[in-house]
Amino acid sequence: MHPIDPIGVKITSNNIQGKVVVITGASSGLGEAAARLLSAWGARVVFGARLADRLKSLADELTGRGGKAIAVTTDVTQRV
């Protein structure tokens, strides 16, 4: 029997646990959902977006639940 994560998704493998995952667009939508899900599965998440306040709130939420999360304010649409 495979474990179920907090939002009801069946986990078929535990190989994400402890891995570092980088997510862009994490202040809302799919990026935010991916950060929450992967953190719940045990990944260490590093996420970025333009909205610093939302990123900080998400990082605080995930670390408050025992996860490892780092928020970086960034804009991936700007070219260097």
Secondary structure, 3 states (H helix, E strand, C coil): CCCECCCCCECCCCCCCCCEEEEECCCCHHHHHHHHHHHHCCCEEEEEECCHHHHHHHHHHHHHCCCEEEEEECCCCCCC
